[in-house]
Amino acid sequence: MPIIFRDDDPSFYATPAMLEALYRPIWERALPVCLSVIPEHYANIFVPWEPPPHLDPNVAPAYRGQERGFPISQNPELCNYLDGLVQQGLVEILLHGYSHLFHEFNSYDVPVLRDKLQRGRAELEKAFPHADITTFIAPYNAVTARSIDVILGEGLHFHMDSKDIPPTSPYKPEPRNRVSTLLHTGGGRFLISDTSDYGMNQPDEIRFPRFEGWLAQRADADAILVACHHYYMFYENFGAPKAAEFDLWNNLIAQLGEAEITTFNRVFAQN
């Protein structure tokens, strides 16, 4: 079963040091990571499940609450760092919405959707001139049948767990795009799930130490395991690293063995 490492939410607010600390054990093995990048992350986003004042924790504290977006190209240190890794084949850049506003692609407004896709892709191509921007990841896994049509109409590949695709959409993932998801909850542990509930109801003892056994139980030649998380959840409010969560992460890397690590570009090229 091939594995994709997918990090949702790198944006203007990320730093090379944060990503380097997290992914160096993977890159040292010459393996790739897929970064689902927000082109112009808005700084004042209401997220209902966060504690009051319900602000997006993916926005660095110094910027939270500002009524503006921050294009990733305005962080040249980060862009140059990641573009260098793109050239080495260690990073694939994915288009992750535009501003990351809550449910921004859960919309039927075709002109707005198309504009966001075009401007978002242009911003990432400007920031990462060596990247091939071909895959779209919807913020909050929220789309409509119409927004899927617009995404595909813009020539982008589209990846989402099948349970989140609206039943009114004719879009059906290719067999190779069926996924199981390994989700980092930010609660001090990793939980393993299938596509039914993202692992939120799984018992605490299901963790990375059982990673290989879990893979064996779900071996499926037509499926791909997507290890999906958020880089900022490994840090205390964009500050000190969370030692326990880094330990869990490094434990996963140690158990990879000879597993095939792939990217979305490679997967879609095989379809």
C-alpha positions as a Markdown table, in Angstrom:
| # | Residue | x | y | z |
|---|---|---|---|---|
| 1 | Met | 0.0 | 0.0 | 0.0 |
| 2 | Pro | 1.6 | 3.3 | -1.1 |
| 3 | Ile | 1.7 | 6.1 | 1.5 |
| 4 | Ile | 1.4 | 9.8 | 0.9 |
| 5 | Phe | 2.5 | 12.3 | 3.6 |
| 6 | Arg | 0.2 | 15.3 | 3.3 |
| 7 | Asp | 0.5 | 18.4 | 5.5 |
| 8 | Asp | -2.5 | 20.7 | 5.2 |
| 9 | Asp | -2.1 | 24.4 | 5.9 |
| 10 | Pro | 1.5 | 25.5 | 5.3 |
| 11 | Ser | 1.2 | 29.2 | 4.5 |
| 12 | Phe | 2.8 | 32.6 | 4.9 |
| 13 | Tyr | 2.9 | 32.0 | 8.7 |
| 14 | Ala | 5.1 | 28.9 | 8.5 |
| 15 | Thr | 8.8 | 29.0 | 9.0 |
| 16 | Pro | 11.6 | 26.9 | 7.4 |
| 17 | Ala | 12.7 | 25.8 | 10.9 |
| 18 | Met | 9.3 | 24.4 | 11.8 |
| 19 | Leu | 9.1 | 22.3 | 8.7 |
| 20 | Glu | 12.7 | 21.3 | 8.8 |
| 21 | Ala | 12.4 | 19.9 | 12.3 |
| 22 | Leu | 9.4 | 17.9 | 11.4 |
| 23 | Tyr | 10.4 | 16.5 | 8.0 |
| 24 | Arg | 14.1 | 16.2 | 8.1 |
| 25 | Pro | 13.9 | 12.5 | 9.1 |
| 26 | Ile | 11.9 | 11.9 | 5.9 |
| 27 | Trp | 14.0 | 14.0 | 3.7 |
| 28 | Glu | 17.2 | 12.4 | 5.0 |
| 29 | Arg | 15.8 | 9.2 | 3.4 |
| 30 | Ala | 15.2 | 11.1 | 0.1 |
| 31 | Leu | 11.5 | 10.6 | 0.5 |
| 32 | Pro | 8.9 | 13.2 | -0.5 |
| 33 | Val | 6.3 | 15.2 | 1.5 |
| 34 | Cys | 3.2 | 16.8 | -0.1 |
| 35 | Leu | 2.5 | 20.2 | 1.3 |
| 36 | Ser | -1.1 | 21.5 | 0.9 |
| 37 | Val | -0.3 | 25.2 | 0.7 |
| 38 | Ile | -2.7 | 28.1 | 1.3 |
| 39 | Pro | -1.9 | 30.9 | -1.3 |
| 40 | Glu | -3.1 | 33.9 | 0.7 |
| 41 | His | -4.1 | 32.9 | 4.2 |
| 42 | Tyr | -6.6 | 35.3 | 5.7 |
| 43 | Ala | -5.7 | 36.3 | 9.3 |
| 44 | Asn | -9.1 | 36.6 | 10.9 |
| 45 | Ile | -11.0 | 33.4 | 10.4 |
| 46 | Phe | -13.8 | 32.2 | 12.6 |
| 47 | Val | -13.5 | 28.4 | 13.3 |
| 48 | Pro | -16.6 | 27.3 | 15.3 |
| 49 | Trp | -15.0 | 24.3 | 17.1 |
| 50 | Glu | -12.0 | 26.3 | 18.4 |
| 51 | Pro | -12.4 | 27.8 | 21.9 |
| 52 | Pro | -13.4 | 31.5 | 22.2 |
| 53 | Pro | -12.6 | 33.7 | 20.3 |
| 54 | His | -12.8 | 30.9 | 17.8 |
| 55 | Leu | -9.8 | 32.0 | 15.7 |
| 56 | Asp | -7.9 | 29.8 | 13.3 |
| 57 | Pro | -5.0 | 28.3 | 15.2 |
| 58 | Asn | -3.1 | 28.0 | 11.9 |
| 59 | Val | -2.6 | 31.7 | 11.9 |
| 60 | Ala | 0.5 | 32.7 | 13.9 |
| 61 | Pro | -0.4 | 34.7 | 17.0 |
| 62 | Ala | 1.2 | 37.9 | 15.9 |
| 63 | Tyr | -1.2 | 38.1 | 12.9 |
| 64 | Arg | -4.5 | 36.7 | 14.4 |
| 65 | Gly | -7.5 | 39.0 | 14.0 |
| 66 | Gln | -6.1 | 41.2 | 11.3 |
| 67 | Glu | -8.6 | 41.9 | 8.6 |
| 68 | Arg | -6.3 | 41.0 | 5.7 |
| 69 | Gly | -4.7 | 38.1 | 3.8 |
| 70 | Phe | -1.0 | 37.3 | 3.7 |
| 71 | Pro | 0.2 | 36.0 | 0.3 |
| 72 | Ile | 2.8 | 33.3 | 0.7 |
| 73 | Ser | 5.1 | 35.0 | -1.8 |
| 74 | Gln | 5.6 | 37.7 | 0.9 |
| 75 | Asn | 7.6 | 35.2 | 2.9 |
| 76 | Pro | 10.6 | 34.8 | 0.5 |
| 77 | Glu | 12.7 | 32.9 | 3.0 |
| 78 | Leu | 10.0 | 30.2 | 3.2 |
| 79 | Cys | 9.4 | 30.2 | -0.6 |
| 80 | Asn | 13.1 | 29.9 | -1.5 |
| 81 | Tyr | 13.5 | 27.1 | 1.1 |
| 82 | Leu | 10.6 | 25.1 | -0.2 |
| 83 | Asp | 11.3 | 25.7 | -3.9 |
| 84 | Gly | 14.8 | 24.3 | -3.3 |
| 85 | Leu | 13.2 | 21.2 | -1.9 |
| 86 | Val | 10.8 | 21.0 | -4.8 |
| 87 | Gln | 13.8 | 20.9 | -7.2 |
| 88 | Gln | 15.3 | 18.0 | -5.2 |
| 89 | Gly | 12.1 | 16.0 | -5.5 |
| 90 | Leu | 11.5 | 16.2 | -1.7 |
| 91 | Val | 8.4 | 18.4 | -1.7 |
| 92 | Glu | 5.2 | 18.5 | -3.8 |
| 93 | Ile | 3.1 | 21.6 | -3.6 |
| 94 | Leu | -0.7 | 21.2 | -3.6 |
| 95 | Leu | -3.2 | 24.0 | -3.9 |
| 96 | His | -5.2 | 24.3 | -0.7 |
| 97 | Gly | -8.1 | 26.7 | -1.3 |
| 98 | Tyr | -7.2 | 30.4 | -1.6 |
| 99 | Ser | -7.6 | 32.3 | 1.7 |
| 100 | His | -8.7 | 29.3 | 3.9 |
| 101 | Leu | -11.9 | 31.1 | 4.9 |
| 102 | Phe | -14.2 | 28.7 | 6.6 |
| 103 | His | -15.9 | 26.4 | 4.0 |
| 104 | Glu | -14.8 | 28.8 | 1.2 |
| 105 | Phe | -15.3 | 26.1 | -1.5 |
| 106 | Asn | -18.6 | 24.9 | -0.1 |
| 107 | Ser | -20.1 | 27.3 | -2.7 |
| 108 | Tyr | -22.1 | 27.5 | -5.9 |
| 109 | Asp | -20.7 | 30.9 | -7.0 |
| 110 | Val | -18.9 | 29.8 | -10.2 |
| 111 | Pro | -17.2 | 33.1 | -11.0 |
| 112 | Val | -15.8 | 33.4 | -7.4 |
| 113 | Leu | -14.7 | 29.8 | -7.3 |
| 114 | Arg | -12.9 | 30.1 | -10.6 |
| 115 | Asp | -11.3 | 33.4 | -9.6 |
| 116 | Lys | -10.0 | 31.8 | -6.4 |
| 117 | Leu | -8.6 | 28.8 | -8.2 |
| 118 | Gln | -6.9 | 30.9 | -10.9 |
| 119 | Arg | -5.4 | 33.5 | -8.5 |
| 120 | Gly | -4.4 | 30.8 | -6.0 |
| 121 | Arg | -2.6 | 28.7 | -8.6 |
| 122 | Ala | -0.9 | 31.8 | -9.9 |
| 123 | Glu | 0.3 | 32.8 | -6.4 |
| 124 | Leu | 1.8 | 29.4 | -5.8 |
| 125 | Glu | 3.5 | 29.4 | -9.2 |
| 126 | Lys | 4.9 | 32.8 | -8.4 |
| 127 | Ala | 6.1 | 31.6 | -5.0 |
| 128 | Phe | 7.4 | 28.2 | -6.2 |
| 129 | Pro | 8.5 | 28.6 | -9.8 |
| 130 | His | 9.8 | 25.0 | -10.0 |
| 131 | Ala | 6.6 | 23.4 | -8.7 |
| 132 | Asp | 4.0 | 21.7 | -10.8 |
| 133 | Ile | 0.7 | 22.7 | -9.3 |
| 134 | Thr | -1.7 | 20.0 | -10.3 |
| 135 | Thr | -3.7 | 18.9 | -7.3 |
| 136 | Phe | -6.3 | 20.7 | -5.3 |
| 137 | Ile | -7.2 | 20.0 | -1.6 |
| 138 | Ala | -10.4 | 21.6 | -0.3 |
| 139 | Pro | -10.2 | 23.5 | 3.0 |
| 140 | Tyr | -12.2 | 21.8 | 5.7 |
| 141 | Asn | -13.0 | 19.0 | 3.2 |
| 142 | Ala | -16.1 | 21.0 | 2.2 |
| 143 | Val | -17.2 | 21.3 | -1.4 |
| 144 | Thr | -20.3 | 21.3 | -3.5 |
| 145 | Ala | -21.0 | 19.4 | -6.7 |
| 146 | Arg | -20.6 | 22.7 | -8.5 |
| 147 | Ser | -17.2 | 23.5 | -7.0 |
| 148 | Ile | -15.9 | 20.1 | -7.9 |
| 149 | Asp | -16.9 | 20.8 | -11.5 |
| 150 | Val | -15.1 | 24.1 | -11.4 |
| 151 | Ile | -11.9 | 22.6 | -9.9 |
| 152 | Leu | -11.8 | 19.9 | -12.6 |
| 153 | Gly | -12.7 | 22.4 | -15.2 |
| 154 | Glu | -9.5 | 24.3 | -14.3 |
| 155 | Gly | -7.5 | 21.3 | -15.2 |
| 156 | Leu | -6.7 | 20.4 | -11.6 |
| 157 | His | -6.7 | 16.9 | -10.0 |
| 158 | Phe | -8.9 | 16.6 | -7.0 |
| 159 | His | -8.4 | 14.6 | -3.9 |
| 160 | Met | -10.9 | 14.0 | -1.1 |
| 161 | Asp | -12.1 | 11.1 | 0.9 |
| 162 | Ser | -15.1 | 9.7 | -0.9 |
| 163 | Lys | -17.4 | 10.2 | 2.1 |
| 164 | Asp | -17.0 | 13.9 | 1.8 |
| 165 | Ile | -18.0 | 14.1 | -1.9 |
| 166 | Pro | -21.5 | 15.4 | -2.3 |
| 167 | Pro | -23.9 | 12.6 | -3.5 |
| 168 | Thr | -25.2 | 14.9 | -6.2 |
| 169 | Ser | -21.7 | 15.1 | -7.8 |
| 170 | Pro | -21.0 | 12.7 | -10.7 |
| 171 | Tyr | -17.3 | 12.8 | -9.7 |
| 172 | Lys | -16.1 | 9.4 | -8.6 |
| 173 | Pro | -12.5 | 8.9 | -7.4 |
| 174 | Glu | -10.4 | 6.5 | -9.5 |
| 175 | Pro | -9.7 | 3.2 | -7.6 |
| 176 | Arg | -6.1 | 4.3 | -7.0 |
| 177 | Asn | -7.4 | 7.4 | -5.2 |
| 178 | Arg | -9.3 | 5.5 | -2.5 |
| 179 | Val | -7.7 | 6.4 | 0.7 |
| 180 | Ser | -7.5 | 5.6 | 4.4 |
| 181 | Thr | -6.5 | 8.5 | 6.5 |
| 182 | Leu | -4.1 | 8.7 | 9.4 |
| 183 | Leu | -5.0 | 11.9 | 11.2 |
| 184 | His | -3.1 | 13.9 | 13.8 |
| 185 | Thr | -5.7 | 15.4 | 16.1 |
| 186 | Gly | -3.5 | 17.8 | 18.0 |
| 187 | Gly | -4.5 | 16.2 | 21.2 |
| 188 | Gly | -1.1 | 14.7 | 22.1 |
| 189 | Arg | -1.5 | 11.5 | 20.1 |
| 190 | Phe | -2.1 | 10.1 | 16.6 |
| 191 | Leu | -5.3 | 8.2 | 15.8 |
| 192 | Ile | -5.7 | 5.8 | 13.0 |
| 193 | Ser | -9.0 | 5.6 | 11.1 |
| 194 | Asp | -10.7 | 4.5 | 7.9 |
| 195 | Thr | -12.6 | 7.0 | 5.9 |
| 196 | Ser | -15.8 | 6.7 | 8.0 |
| 197 | Asp | -15.0 | 8.9 | 10.9 |
| 198 | Tyr | -11.5 | 10.2 | 10.7 |
| 199 | Gly | -10.6 | 8.3 | 13.8 |
| 200 | Met | -12.2 | 10.6 | 16.3 |
| 201 | Asn | -14.0 | 7.7 | 17.9 |
| 202 | Gln | -11.1 | 5.2 | 17.9 |
| 203 | Pro | -9.7 | 4.0 | 21.2 |
| 204 | Asp | -6.6 | 5.7 | 22.6 |
| 205 | Glu | -4.4 | 2.6 | 22.3 |
| 206 | Ile | -4.6 | 2.7 | 18.5 |
| 207 | Arg | -1.4 | 4.6 | 17.8 |
| 208 | Phe | 1.7 | 4.6 | 15.6 |
| 209 | Pro | 3.4 | 1.7 | 17.5 |
| 210 | Arg | 0.7 | -0.5 | 15.8 |
| 211 | Phe | 1.3 | 1.2 | 12.4 |
| 212 | Glu | 2.7 | -1.9 | 10.6 |
| 213 | Gly | 0.1 | -4.2 | 11.9 |
| 214 | Trp | -2.6 | -1.8 | 10.9 |
| 215 | Leu | -1.2 | -1.6 | 7.4 |
| 216 | Ala | -1.2 | -5.3 | 7.1 |
| 217 | Gln | -4.8 | -5.6 | 8.1 |
| 218 | Arg | -5.9 | -3.0 | 5.5 |
| 219 | Ala | -3.6 | -4.1 | 2.6 |
| 220 | Asp | -5.3 | -3.1 | -0.6 |
| 221 | Ala | -3.5 | -2.9 | -3.9 |
| 222 | Asp | -6.0 | -0.3 | -5.1 |
| 223 | Ala | -5.8 | 2.0 | -2.0 |
| 224 | Ile | -3.4 | 4.6 | -0.8 |
| 225 | Leu | -2.8 | 5.5 | 2.8 |
| 226 | Val | -2.7 | 9.3 | 3.3 |
| 227 | Ala | -0.9 | 10.4 | 6.5 |
| 228 | Cys | -2.6 | 13.8 | 7.0 |
| 229 | His | -1.8 | 16.3 | 9.7 |
| 230 | His | -1.0 | 20.0 | 10.3 |
| 231 | Tyr | 2.6 | 21.1 | 10.9 |
| 232 | Tyr | 1.6 | 23.7 | 13.5 |
| 233 | Met | 0.0 | 21.2 | 15.8 |
| 234 | Phe | 3.5 | 19.9 | 16.6 |
| 235 | Tyr | 4.2 | 23.3 | 18.3 |
| 236 | Glu | 2.9 | 25.1 | 21.3 |
| 237 | Asn | 1.1 | 28.1 | 19.6 |
| 238 | Phe | 3.9 | 28.4 | 17.0 |
| 239 | Gly | 6.5 | 28.2 | 19.8 |
| 240 | Ala | 8.2 | 25.3 | 21.5 |
| 241 | Pro | 8.0 | 21.9 | 20.0 |
| 242 | Lys | 5.7 | 19.4 | 21.6 |
| 243 | Ala | 8.1 | 16.7 | 22.6 |
| 244 | Ala | 5.6 | 13.9 | 23.0 |
| 245 | Glu | 4.1 | 14.5 | 19.6 |
| 246 | Phe | 7.5 | 14.6 | 18.0 |
| 247 | Asp | 8.3 | 11.3 | 19.6 |
| 248 | Leu | 5.1 | 9.8 | 18.1 |
| 249 | Trp | 6.0 | 11.2 | 14.7 |
| 250 | Asn | 9.5 | 9.9 | 14.8 |
| 251 | Asn | 8.2 | 6.5 | 15.9 |
| 252 | Leu | 6.1 | 6.4 | 12.7 |
| 253 | Ile | 9.1 | 7.3 | 10.5 |
| 254 | Ala | 11.1 | 4.5 | 12.2 |
| 255 | Gln | 8.4 | 2.0 | 11.3 |
| 256 | Leu | 8.2 | 2.8 | 7.7 |
| 257 | Gly | 10.7 | 0.2 | 6.6 |
| 258 | Glu | 10.6 | -0.2 | 2.8 |
| 259 | Ala | 7.1 | 1.2 | 2.4 |
| 260 | Glu | 6.5 | 3.0 | -0.8 |
| 261 | Ile | 6.2 | 6.8 | -0.2 |
| 262 | Thr | 4.6 | 8.6 | -3.1 |
| 263 | Thr | 3.1 | 11.9 | -4.2 |
| 264 | Phe | -0.2 | 12.9 | -5.8 |
| 265 | Asn | 1.4 | 13.8 | -9.1 |
| 266 | Arg | 2.7 | 10.2 | -9.3 |
| 267 | Val | -0.6 | 8.7 | -8.4 |
| 268 | Phe | -2.6 | 10.7 | -10.8 |
| 269 | Ala | -0.1 | 10.0 | -13.6 |
| 270 | Gln | -0.8 | 6.3 | -13.1 |
| 271 | Asn | -4.6 | 6.6 | -13.6 |
